[in-house]
Amino acid sequence: MQRKKPVGAAWASFKADWAHADKKGKISLAKNYGATYDTAKHWIVEGDTTPEAPSPKPLEISTGTEADLVKELMAIQPKVQLKFVTFDIETSNLKADFSIVLSAVIKPFGEEPIVFRGDDYPSWANNRADDCAIVFDITQELSKYAIVITHYGSKFDLPYLRAKMVNLQLPMLPPMFGIDTWRIAKFNFAVSSRRLAALGAYFGIGDKSAVDGTLWNQAAYSGSKEALDEIVAHNIQDCVLLEKLAAMSFGYLKSIPKA
């Protein structure tokens, strides 16, 4: 079989199958395309850019009225949404090589949160150590947005996620910009604590539920749905409070660096 990188729908299917397969399955998947494991791994790391992919068709705009032209232009869907989204993950430990992802929330600004939870995936029942599928889904959703807001996310959430992605051989996140409200507080507010809960309480914008470590243990080690329910509620509340803190402190932002 001639070695050829899949494109289009086949490429999307290939990426999904690769994300959920163990190494033996990945070797078999690579052989289906006449490639070695290392070649297929390179395809994944390389991402969607490939010389074999067909060139996009030029945009065809009708020669109707100006109103028709505006409608057609507005109907074009960009690959990246130029939206602010808040992002927060909950994990069983602070280091990627000693923990798993329990849940994550991505909340487009002013919209309902998008929730990912470990017990929605088949591996949760018998192999919670395998968090590949949830990490893959989180990164696929996060990659749609241009600006991500976190609290201490430049130190934890994003480096943790990237470490998982490299370990699981998932494609890199696309270039994006990052706003870290912890950094805004560090350089602008002389307060005793820059924790999200402390800032929310001091500025009167919302309360953050207390962290009970036993819930994280019960979810990670016992697979408790009730414990994960509380963790997810905590996760959502963090993103809602983070959104308010970002809106309140946005005027102190001098620039938006790359995430």
N, C-alpha and C positions, 0 to 999 in steps of 0.2 A: 504493500500500500504506500502510495506517495505521501511523504510528510507534508502536511498542510495545516496551518492554523485555521480553526473554524472562524466564521464570521457571521454577523447578523444574529438570527435566532439561535443558530447552532452554537455561537460563541456564548450567548447568555445561558444556554443550557449547560454548556461545558463548564462555565464558572460556577454555577450552582452545584453541579455534580461534584466538582473538585472540592468545593468548600465543605461538603458533607462526607467526603470519602476519607478513609484511612489511607496510609501510605500504599498498602497493597492495592486498594481500589484505585488510587491515583495512577499507579503503574499500569493497571489494566486499562484505565481511561485513556492514558497517553497512547497505548498500543492501538487503540481503536482509530487513532488519527495518524498511525504510522510514525509516532514520535517516541523518544525516550522519556523517562520520568524527568530528567534534568531539562530537556527541551520544553516539555509542557510546563514545568515550574517556571521557566524563563518567560513563557507566554503569559502566565498569570502575573508575575512581577512586572512585566512590561506593560500590562493593562490593555486598554482598548486600542492603542495606537499600533497599527499594523499596515505595512505596504500592500498586503494582500486584500485588505478591506476595500470594497468598491467605493469609488469617489462619490460623495453626495451629489445628488442632482441639483443643478442651479435652481434658485428660488424663482418660481414662475409667478409673476404678478399680472393680473388681468389689466386691461386697458380701459376699465370702466370709469365710473365717476370717482371723484375724490373720496366720497363716503365709502364706496366699495373698496378702495385701496386701503383706507384706514382699517376697515373690518378685517381684511386679509392680513395686514401687518399685525394687528392685535391678536389674531388667531395663532400666530407662530409661537410654538412652545419651546422656550430655551431649555438646554440641558441642565443648567444651574439656575435655581430660583434666587434672585437677589433679595433674600429675606434675612432678617435677624432671627435666629433660633436660639433658645436656651437649651443647654445640654447638661445632663448629670447622670452619672452611673453609680450603681451600688454594687460592691464586690465583697467577697468573703475575707479579703486581706488587701493591704495597700500595695503589694508587689505582684506584678502579673504572673511571675513564675511560681508563686506560692498560693494562688487563689483562682477563683472563677468569677465570672460576671453573673450576678444574681438578677439585676434588672437595669434598665436604662430608660430615660425619658428624653425625647426631643420635642420641644414645644415651639412651633412657629409663633412669632410675636403676635399676641392678640387672638390666637386660635387655640383649639383644643389640643392637649398633649398627645403625642404618639408614644405609646407604651410598649416596651419589650420586657418580657419576664421569662425567667429560665424554665418555669414549669409549663410553658407553652410548647416546649420542644421534646421530642421523643427520648432524647438522651437523659433527660432529667430523672426518669424513673429508675434507670439502672446504671447510668454512667454520667453523673453530674460533672465529673472532671472534664468531660468533653463539651466545652462551651463554644465550639467552632460555629455552629449554626446561628446562635444569637449574636455573636460578634459579627458574623457576615451580614446579617440583616441590619444591625445597628449602623455599620459602615456604609451599607448601600443607601440607607435613608439619609445619613448625615452628609454623604457626598453630594446630595442634591442642592445643598445650600451654600451660600457664599460667605456668610458671616455667622460665626458661632459664639455664643455668650456662655461663659462658665464662671464659677467662683472657685479659684485656686485650680482651675482646669489646665492652665499652662504648666502647672507643677504635677498634677495628678491625672485628671480624667483623660486628657489627650495623650500624654506619654504612656499611660497604662494601656489605652486602646491600641496605640501604635505597636507597643511591645507584643500584644496579643496577635496583631495582624501579621507581624513578621514571623512569629512562631508558627502561626497557622497557615503561612504562605498565601495570605490574601493580598489583593492588589492595594497599593498605596492610596490614601485619601488624595483627592485632587487639591490643588492649591486653594486655600481659603484664608479668610481673615478672622482673627480672634480678639474678642473683648473679654478680659478677665476682671471682674468687679473687685476681686481681692487686690489686684495690683492698683486699681483706681483708689481704693481705700488706703493702701499702703503709702501712696505718694500724696494724698490729699486730705486725709482725715486723721487727726491725732486722737485716737480712741484706744482703750485698753485691750480690745480684742477685735480682730478683723474677721472673725468667724461669721458666716452668713446669719446664724441665729442672733448673734450679738448685734450686728448691724441692723437687722430687721427690727429688733426690739427697740434699739436706741433711736432709730429714725422713725419709728411708729408706722412701719409699712407692712407688718405682719409677723406672726409667730412661726417658729420652726419647731416641729415635734422633737422631743428628747430622743437621743439615740440609746437604745437598749441592746447591748451587745449580744444578749442571749437570743434575740430574734435572728440575728445574722448567723449564729451558730446553728440554730434550729433549722433554718432554711438551707444552709449549705451542707450540713452533715446529716440531717434527718429528712430533708426534703419536705418540710412542713409547709403546706399551702397557706395555713393561717398566718404563719410567721412571714411568708413572702407577701401576703396581702398587705400587712402592715408596713413592710419595707417599701413596697410599690407606692402606697399612700404617702409615705415619707418622701420618696423619690419625686412624686408629682408635686408635692407641697414645696420642695426645694426649688423646682423649676418655676413655679408660680411666684415665689418670693424673689427669686433671682431676676425674673422679668421686671418686677417692681423696682428692685435695687438698681438694675441697669438703666431703667427709664429715669430714675431720680438722679443718678450720678453721671448720666451721659454728658452733661455740660462740662464736666471736668476732664473729659477725654481729649487729649491733644492730638492723637493720631490712632489709627487702627492698624496694628502690626499684623503680619502673617501669623496664622495659628501654628 
